[in-house]
Each structure stands twice: as C-alpha cells, then as structure tokens.
Amino acid sequence: YVRRTYGPDQVALVATVSTLRPKSALRETAKAYGLHEKEMGQLAKRLPRGWHPDPRRRSRRTIQDLARELTDPRQRQVVLAAAQIVSQPHHMSIHPGGLVITPGPLTDFVPIQWAPKGFLTTQFGHQDLEALGLPKLDLLGIRALTVLADAADLIRQHHQPDFHLDQIPMEDKLTGDCLQQGHTIGVFQCESAGARRTLRQLKARKVFDLAVANAFFKPGPATGGMAQRFIRRYRGEETTGYLHPALEPILASTKGVLLFQEQILRVATEIAGLSWAQADHLRRGMSKFQAREMAAMQTQFIDGCLRSAPEGPGFNPEQAQTLWDQVLAFAGYGFNRGHATAYADVSYRSAYLKTHWPAAFFCARLADRGGFHHPAIYMAEAVLLGIPVKPPHINHSHEAFSLSFQASNGDSKNPTLWMGLGQVRDLRRSSVRAIIAGREERPFDDLRDLARRVPLQTKELQHLIQCGALDGLGSSRAALLADAELFNRAGSASQFTFSFVQTETAQESPAQRLAWERHILGQPVSVHPLDLLESYPSQLTPLAELAGKPGRPLTVAGVRLPGWTGGPGFYLGDGHTFIMVRGDDKLEKPTPWLPLRIQGRWLDDEWGVTWFQAGKIEPYPGIVAG
C-alpha cells in the first residue's frame, strides 16, 4: 500500500545492524583461532547467562571472569579477544516493521540496496536515518486483526448478516465482566497469567482500562515503586495524591503515576524545562546514555524542577530527586499511549466476540494459527464454554478449523468446531483440495465413495481413518481399516464394490484411538487419557469442583496441556475443564498428555487469581496415554 501510494522509488524498508552478542562473538573468534566445534561448544556453555545490551540488566558475572577461570592459554586468548568485539557490528539485516518515505527519489537522500526478497532497503539503521531527518515508520502485522475479520465473516454467515466490527458497543456489560474477571484466554494481549492478573487487579472494563493495563504490565511502571499504590488508586481504594501540584495536569488520568511515554515528554519539557530533543532522548531510556551524559542530564533535570514560579514549578530538592528517580526507573520501558490504546481497542473487540460469539471467535482463532497459547489451550477453552471440538472429517472439515451447526431445541443451533484436514499427518495438499471439492458436490456416503472420487495414497487413507475423518461412515475405525486393506488388495474402487469376503472386525479400544490421534493430529481429540479409567476414583476431586474446596488437601488427576501459562506452572486438563498448577521453584513441567495424579491445595490471592498448589506430582498408575 505504501509503495503504491508514494512510489516504489520513494519507499524503502529500514536496515538494522545486527551486532555480536557474547556467544556469537566467541564463536567467530574461536573459528578464527581454529578451535574445533566441540571445544567451541564447551566454551560457549560456560559463558555468563542473562547478557543484555543494557548494563543495568546484565548478569554480574562477565566474560573476563570466564577468562580468568580458564587454564588453557589458547582458550583464554580466544575469550579475551571475543570480549573486545561484543556489541560490534556483524551483518546488515532488516528491521521487523520499519520503513521510510522520502520526499523525492531515495537515492537523493540515503544509500539503498536490494534485500533477498526483492525489496529496497536502506543501508543505514533507523538512528542514522532519523539524524538525516527521515523518521522511521513502524507498520506491524498483527494476526489478531485477521482473527477479528474472520470471526466477523463467520458471524455474518451464521448469525447476523449485517454484523460489523465497527458497530461493537464500547461499554458492553458482559464484555466488561469478561475483562474484569480475567476470562481472556484467546483475547489479544490479555492471555498470559500475568496479564489476566493485571486485568483483575485494575478491574478493567473499558478500552482505556486495557490501555492502562497494557502499559502497567511493562517493566518500568511495575518496578518503579508505585505498583501497589497505583492498583489501590485505580480501584478507588486510595485517594490519588501527587508528588507536587504541578504534576496533576499530566498524571491525573493515571492516578499520579507515570505510565505512558507521552507523560515522560511532558514532565521533561513542562516541569524540568528540557528541550524536546532532550526529552525524547530521555524517553528512549538510560541505557542510551554515557555515564557523563547521564550525570549532566540529571543535574539539568533537577535544576529545572527547582526553578521558582512563574518560570518553573518550584519543587524542593527532595521532590526533584524523587521525580528523577521515578523517571529513571520508567524511561526506556514505557508504552506509547497511542500504541497502547490502539492495541487496547483490538483487545476489547476480541473480548466482545469471545463473550457474544465464542464459537465463531475460537474457530477464527484456531484457523488462523498463532496466538499466545498452544492450540490445545484454545480447544480446552472452547470445550469449557460448551463448544464441542471434533477431529477432522471428510464431510464437515475445511483445510483449517471450521464451524458447523446442528439444529437442537426447536430453531436453536448448537455449534461444533471441526479440526482441519490440513492438520492430518502426511495428507497432501492436493488430497485436501480434492476432498473439499468432492464434499462440496455432495457428502461422501462411505469409504467406496471416497476412494472412487479422491485418489488417495495408502498412508493417507489409513491416517484419515485412524484420526476419525471417516467416523460415521462405517461401524468403527477398525472396520474401516479392514475395508481399506481389502480395497488396496482389489486395486480399484470398482473391484472393491464386488468384494464378498468382508468380515466383521472388532471395535478398536479407546486407548488405540487415543494413540492414533496423538500420532496423526498431535493430540487426542475424541478421547481423553483419563477416559481410560474404568470409573472415576472416589479419592480424586474433579477439577470443576476445586473452587468449592479452597485450602483443603486434595488429589486431582489430569494431563498437562502443552504450552506456557506466561508465568510459573502449567495448565492441567481433564477433558472438561482446565486449571493452572504451580509448585516450588524446582517444579519441572511434566510431559504433555501424560496422565498425572497430583496432591495439593486449591489457592487464590487477594485479586481472585486461582491455582492448584502442587505438593506431589506422579504419573497416574496403570494409564498409558498412547
């Protein structure tokens, strides 16, 4: 769009200079000194962990410390040489979202080159471009926008033909309840355990609340010494106060606390009297400063705050130093308010769709892939909301996740989510397209019909049957597999039609279906590992009943769902609901889908965040999950 609008000779992507980090510096130096790969790897493992470009966030242990520990003179020489080239340029790359637009031909302003994918890029990084007067514009591709658009299409197709995202009410009560309670699995920027806890803390209900929560969740505000005070103020539990009355016009909307980058700019210019260039330099963060430059900036900032009225705000020395300390903790980590608000708008609309049209929302969320969580978490959330999730099926599925409805209770319809045929292991794309084309003509009646109309390889047909894609077209998956074997022997669908040697085949076991689905789809769908229990043992508490038994010693069973909570612990599911499990610092995450028996207690914190505190975790005896 930008190239079409402004001209391909005036638009270029911004280059970025990739610099050497300790590990890459060590490897480059080791190669130059002729070290073998094994020796190089052993040295790399001994490097200090947690290196960061900002010296304030680095590990205390340095590369020089490693050099002193080495007894081999050659290795010590390699490490010391590597330390000298850390942070030096290594190669040119492309900024993930930046571009520049020039008022005339690019070559009049900046050196350019071709990227491998056929785009023009600058040969300067964004800081040098801005020094030339060419501001970098960031264009971000956000998958959540595709999810919103696709969900809206499904709503128009199945529910409300005139639905449009722009018509979503921005103060919807049910959506506000969803946000305030942190029921935001699937909602853009609101999915991690920490983000959901922040929503509960701030009682977020509207777009501005989400923008504040987005900014508050960043390191600057959260570590600036005002976190708990801000939460109490935002909840209306504490009166808002200001370090000095002059700060009220700037900080009133955020209860006296620095949250947004724009506030840093206003504090620096309106309170400390700095120039806009100095204020922007301050906004970028202290890591950009040399020690002498930072000391000079601190002196000028404090002196500006101490100016008497009418030229200045008239801070006392203690107030000026406190404000500087707050700015120091915040600068470099704050969120731009416009950015936070734009993201919050996407988050709110996502929450609205999840609240009012959950089936369409999760169908789009799963079909578009990506997202913060593993697909298994989104599928578990859909089941928790009463939406069945089925394996791929030749008569219902598209290439990706799709949605169907079955009439029930009169005119009402119950939604079902179908996994996509594209998720079947070893099924070729051409076969997926042929199945979908055949299904659109009319449903497949049976295995013969499928074999006659779609040229499938032996393994493809076997996997389709084993994962459940032909369920309902035969007495069982085992019977269908036996029929497929007869078809393969016959050599054609017409020969198979006249076969009289078919015999009854035993029903496959739930354990067999579970193993097939894990192998072909990556996870069980139609059967859960706990379904292999003959009956639910009385000593186990179902996960859905934990909320009514807080603090009591309990034993639960479930499987670890793949993925990350965004914090400590893991998600445990039993096929009906799922919870978060935490333990001590030594807790290792179990293998996904392995049936577990866990002893512990159901706990919550002051904000209503709940989890199961595990004391003992062990494989469930006698159950093998495929």
N, C-alpha and C positions, 0 to 999 in steps of 0.2 A: 504494500500500500504506500509506504513512504517513498520507495523508489519510483513508483508510478506517478505519485503526486509531485515530487520535487525534481525528478530526473535521475537516471542511473549514474550520470556523471557528477552529481552533487551529493550523493548519499554513500556512506561507507560504514562498515562495521568498525568498531574500535578494537585496536590491538591491545593486548596485555602482555607484560613481560613476566614470564614465569621465572622465578628465582630459585636458587638452590636452598633446600632445607638440609638439616644435618645428615639425614640418611642418603639423599641423592648426592650431596657434596662428598660424603665418604665413598660412595660407590664410584663416582667419577675419578676421585683421587686414587682409589685403590686400583682401578683399571690402568691408570697412567703409571703406577708403580709396579704393575704386573702381578698383583695378588690374584690367587685363584678364587673362583666363585665361592667355594666352601669357606675359605678364610675370610672373604669379604662378608659373607652372611653372618659368620660368628661375631665379627666386629660390629656389624650393624645392630645385632641383638643387644649389644652392651651399651648402645647409645642412650643418653638420658631421654626418658619419655616425657611427653607433655610439652614439647618445644612449641613456642608461639612467637609470631613476629613482635608482639607487644612484650617488652621485657618484664612488665609487671605480672604477666600471666605465665611465665616460664617456670619450669622446674628449677629448684635451687642447684641441682647437680648440672655441671656443664661438660662440654666436650673436653675441655682442658683437664677436668677431673678424671675423665676416662684415660687420657693420655698419660697422666701420672700413675695410673694403675697398671699400665702395660709394661711388661718386662722385655718384650721383643723390640729392639731399636727401630727396625723397619716399620713395624706396625705403629709405633709411637710417632714416627715421622709422617706416616700416612694420615693419622688422626689430626696431628697439628696442622698439616697442610690443608686438610678438609675444613678445619675451623676457620681458616683465613678466607675461604671462598663462600661460606654460608651467607645467604642473602644477596649474593651476586647474581646477575642475570644469567640465565641458562639458555632460554629459547623464546621466540615470539609465539604467542598464542592469540586466541580471540576472546574478547570479553563476552560473558554469557548473555548479556542483554543490551549492551551499549552500542549506539550508533551516533554519527554526526551528520549534520546537514550544512553544507557550505552555501554562501550566497552566490557563488559562481562555480566554475569548474573546480573539482577537488584539487587538481594539480596546481592551482594558483595559491593554495593555502597549506597543503600538507603532503608529504611523500606517501604514496599508496603502493599496494601490492595486491596480487590475486591470492585469495585463500583457496585451499584444495577443492572446496565445494563450489567454486565459481563466483564468489562474492568479492567485491573490492573491500580491502581493509586498510586502515591507516598503518603507518609504521611507527607511530607514536602512541604511548599509553595515554589514558584519559587525563592524567595530571598535566602532562606536557601539552595536550590539546587545549585544555582549559586555560593554560598560560598563554596560548596563542589567541584566545578569545573564541574557541569553538566548544561550547558546552556539550557534554555527553548526555544523550537522552537514553533512558532505560526503557526498553519495551519487553515486558515479561509475558511469557506464555504460561497461562495458569490452567491446568487441567480442570479445575473446579468450574470454570466457565463453560467448558464442554459438558460437564455433568449437568449443570443448570439447564443448558439449552436442550440436551437430550431428554431430561426429565420433563421439561415443558412440552416437548413433542409428544411424549407418552401420555401426559395428562390431557392434551388436546385430542389425542387419538381415542382414549378410552373413557374419559370422564367429562371434560368441559371444553367443547370445541373452540370457545372464544378466550381461553385462558392465555394470559401473557405475563411474563415476569415483571414487567413494569407496573402491573396492577396489584402487586402484592402489598397489603396494608402494612405499614412500617411500625405499627403499635398493636400487633395481634396478641391477644392474651395467651392463647395456647402456645404460641411460639415463645413468648416471654417466659412462660412456665418451663418449657423445654430448656431454654438457656440457663435460667436461674438454678435449675436443679442439676445442671451439668449432663443432661441426657443428650450428648452431642457427638456420639460415635458417628462418623461419616460427614460431619459438618466441617467445612473448610476452616482451618486454623484453630479449631476448637476440640481436637480429638485426643491429644495426649492426656495422661493422667494429671500432669501439672496444669495444663490449660483448663481442663474441666474443673479442677480445684479452684483456680482463679475465678472462673465464672461463678462458682458458688460463693466464694469469699466476697465478691463485689455485687452479688445479687443482680447480675447482668440481665437486662431485659430488652434493651433497645440498641440501635446501631452505635450511638455514642458510647454506651456502656461497653460494647465489644471493642471499639477503638481504644478505649482506656485499658481494657483487659489485655489487648494485644500489646500495648506499649508497656504496661506494668509487668508483663511476663518477661521482658527483656532484662539483661543483667544490670544495666545502670540503675533504673528505679528500684529494682528488687534488692539491690545491695547498697543503696545509698543511705541506709539507716532510718528510712521513713516507711518501710513496708507495712508493718503492723498498724502504725498510726494512720496511714492512708486508708487501709481497709476499714478501720473503725469509722473514719470520717465519711468514707463513701457510703457506708451502710447507715449513716445517720446516728451512730452510737457515740460520736465525739464531736465537739464543736470545732469547726475549722479555725485554725489560727495561722498567722503569718509571721515570719521572721522579722519583717518590717512592713509598715503600711504601704510602702511604695510597691511591694510585690503583689498586692491584691489584684490589680487590674490584669496582671499577667498570669497569675496562678489560681484565680477564683474558680475556673471551670474544672480544675484538677485538685481542688481541696487543699491548696497551699503547697503542693508537691510538684517538683519538676518531672514531667512525663514525656513531653514532646520536644523535638529538635527546635521547633519554632520558638518555644519558650526560652531555650538557651540563647537564641539570637536576640530576643527582646531583652533578656536580662543583661546580656553583654553590651548592647547598644544603649538601652534606655536607663539602666541602673548604673553600669560601670563606665559608660561613656566611650566604649571602644568603637572603632570603625567597623563597617560591615565586613570588610575583608578580614579584620582581626576576629570578629565574631564568628565568621564562617570557619576560620582556622581553628578556633576553639571548639566549634561544634564537631569537627572531624575527629577530635579526640587527642588525648595527651600523648599517645604513642607516636604521633607525628612530630612531636617537639624534641629538639635537643635540650639537654639539661639547662644550659644558659638561657635559651629562648623561653623555656617554661618559667624559669625564675623571673625573667623580665615581664612576662605576661601576668604572672601572679601579682607582682608589685603594681603594675598598671591597673589591673582589675581592682585590687583592694583600694588603691588611691582613688580610683574613680567612684567607688562606693562611699568613700569617706567625704566626698565633696559636699559642701553645705548648700542648702537651698538658696536661691532658686536654680542654680546650675546643676546641683546634684541631689541625691536622695537623703544625704545626711545620716548614713549608717555610723554606728560606733565601731571601733576596731574589732570587737568580738563578733558582731553581726557580719561584718565584711569577711572575716576569716571563715566563719561558718558557711556563708553563701559560696565562697570559693571552694571549700571542701565538698559541698554538695554538687557544684558544677564539675569538679574534678572527677568525682565518682560517676557522674552521669555521662559526660562528654564522650562521644565515640560509640556509645551503645544505645542512644535514644532512638526512638522511632519518629519519622516524619509524620505529622498529624494527617496530612492529606493521604499519604500512603496507608496509614493505619485505618483511616475512615473508609477508603476505597475497599480495602480488604474486609473491613467490618461489614460493609454493605453486601459483599458476596457471602460472607458468613451468615448474615441474617436471612438472606433469601434461601440459602441452603437449609437453614434450620426450619424455615417456614414450609419448604417442600417436604422435609422429613416428617414434620408434625402432621401435615394435612394429606399428603400423598406419599406415604412411606414406601409402598411397593414400587411406584414409578421412580422415586428417588434412588432406592437401592439398586434397582435394575440399571439405571444410568451409571451409578457409582461403580458397580461391578463390571458393566460392559466396557467402560472407559478405562479400566485398569487403574494403576497408580493409586494415589491416596496415601494417607499416613499409615494405615493399618494393612495387614495381610488380608487377602480376600476372605479367609476363613473367619475373621472377626466380623466383617460386614455380613457374611452369611449367618453367623450366630446372632447378630443383632436383628436381622430380618426375622429369623425364627422366633426370637424373644418378643417381637412385635406382632407375632401371629401370622407371618407370611411364610408358607412352606417353600422350601428350596429343593428342587429336584435335579437329578443327574441329566445330562444331555439326552435328548430324544429326537429321533428322526422325524416325528410328526409334529413336534412343537418347537424345537430349538432353531435359532439362527446361528450365525457364526460365533457371536458373543452372547452374553446373557440376554434373555428375552422375557417378556411378561405375557401371561395368558390369564383368562378369567373363565370361571365356571359358574353357571347360574346356581344360586342357592337361596333359600328363603324367599321365594317369590321372585321379585325383579332384582334383588341384590346380587352382586357378583363377588366371588372370593378370588383374590389374585394369587397366582403361583409364579415363582421365579424358576426359570429353567436355565441351567448351565448351557454354555455354547458348545456347538460341535467343534469349534476351533480349539477347545480345551482337551479333546480326546487325543491321547498319546498316539503318535505315528499315523494319524489320519491326515492325508494330503489335502492341501487347499483345494485342489481340483475336485477331490471327492466331496469335500464340504460343500462346494458350489453346486455340484451335481445333485446332492441330497436335497439341498434347499430348493433348487429349481424343480426337482421332481415332487417335492412336498407341496409346492405352490400350485401344481396342476391338480393334485388330489392327494389325500393322505395315502401312505403305504399301507397295504392291507396285511401283509405278512412278510416273512423272510424271502419267499419266492419273488414277490412283487419288487422288493428292494433289489435283489440280485439281478432281476431282469432289467430294471431301469437304470441302475447305477453300477458301473464297472469298478468293483472294489477288490483290492488285494486281499489275500487270505488273512494277513495280520490285521488289516483294517476292519474286516468283518468280525473277526474274533474280538477285537477291542471294543467295537461298538456294542456287541452283545454283552460282554463282561461288565462294562460300565453302566449298563442299564438303558442304552439308547433304543433297544427294541422291546423294552418291558411292555407287556400287554399284547404283544404280537405272537406269543407262544405261551405254553404252560409254565415255563421257568427259563432262566438264563441257561441252565444246564441242558435243557431240552433243545433250546435254540442252537447251542454249541454243537450238539449231536447232529442236528439237522444241517448245520453249516458244513460239518465234516462229510456228510453224505453228498451235499451239493458239490463239494470240492472233488469227491471221487467221481461224481457223474460228469463233471466238466462243463456243464452249462445249465442255465435255468430251465430250459425245455426238458432236458433229461431228468432233472431233479423233480419236475412236476409228476413224472410217472413212476417215481420210486415207491415200491411196496414193501421195503424192508425196514421201515422205520419202527423203532421200538420205544416203549415208554422209558424215560430217563428219570432218575431220581432228582429230587429238588436239591439245588445247591444249598449249603448251610449259610447262615448269616456271616460266619467267620470267613467263608470263601468270598462272599460278596464284598465284605469289608476289604479283604486283601486285594481283590481285583480293582476296586475303586481307588484305593491308595496308590496302586501301581500306575493306573491309567489316567486318573484325574488329579493325582497328587494329594488327595484327601478323601476320607469317607463321606458319603452324602446320604445315601438311602438307609444306611445302618450306622449306628454309633458304637464305638468299642464297648461301652457299658451295656449295650443291648445283649452282649454275650453272657451277661449274668442271667442265670435261670430265674431268679427273683431278687428284688432289691433287699439287701440285708437290713435287718431292723436296727443294727448298730450304726448305720450310716444316716446322716441327715441330708436330705435333698438340698441342693444349692438354693432353690427357690424359698426354702423355709428358714434360711440363716438369719434373715432380717428380724425374725421374731425371737431369736435366741442370742442376744448380744452378750459377749463376755464369758459365756459358758464353754467348758471344754467339749469339743465336738470332733467327730470324724466324718470326713466327706470323701467322695470319690469323683473322679473326673479325668479329663485328659488336658494336657497343656496345649492350648491353641497356638499355632505358630505366629511369630511376630513379636512386637515390642509394645509395652504399655506407654512408652515415653518417659518412664521413670523406673524405680526398682520393681522387682517382682515379675509376674507373668499372669496371663489370663488362663483360667481353668474353666472348661465347659463340660456339661453332662448331656448335651443334646437338646436341652430345653431352655437353659439359661446359662450365663457365664459370669464369673466374678474375677476380681483381682486377688492374687495371692502374693503375700510378702513374707519374708523371713529375715534372718540376720544377714550381716554383711557377707557371710560365707555361702549363702544360698546359691546353688548352681541351678540354672534352668533345666528342667527335665527334657527329655526327647519329646517332640510333638507327637500327639496321638497315642502315647503310651499310657494305658490305664494306671491311675495313681490312687493311692489311699493316703490321705493327709489328715494329721491330727493338729488341732489348733483352736483358735478362738475368733469369733466374728467381732471386729472392732470398727469404731468410727472416730472421727475427730470432731473438733468444735464446729467445722463447716459442713458436716454431714457427708464427708467423703468416707466410704466404707471399704473394707478389705478383710480378707481372712489371713490372720497372722499364723503362719505355719510353724509348728514345733517339730514335727517329724513327717518326712515325705518318703514313701516307699512304693515300689511297683505293686499294683494290685495282684495278689496271689492268684494264680490259675488262669489269668486272662492274657492272651497274646493278641495285640491289635494288628493282625495281618502280617 
